[in-house]
Amino acid sequence: MDNESLLAHACESLASASIMTSDIAAYVDISQRHTILAIQQIIMLAELAVNRVLDNVKVTQSVIPS
């Protein structure tokens, strides 16, 4: 697998993890909910970072002639 595909899969996995944490947060008590939502924020930040790298890879590939 190439880097772009790996990054796309990582982004999709992080998005799924974010949705799952939101779903779980609805079923736990308030103290656990805060922890789960903090974990969700970390996942979302990681997703943003992966998206940024993915954008950089696409820009680099469009600049470098193949």
Secondary structure, 3 states (H helix, E strand, C coil): CCHHHHHHHHHHHHHHHHHHHHHHHCCCCHHHHHHHHHHHHHHHHHHHHHHHHHHHHHHHHHHCCC
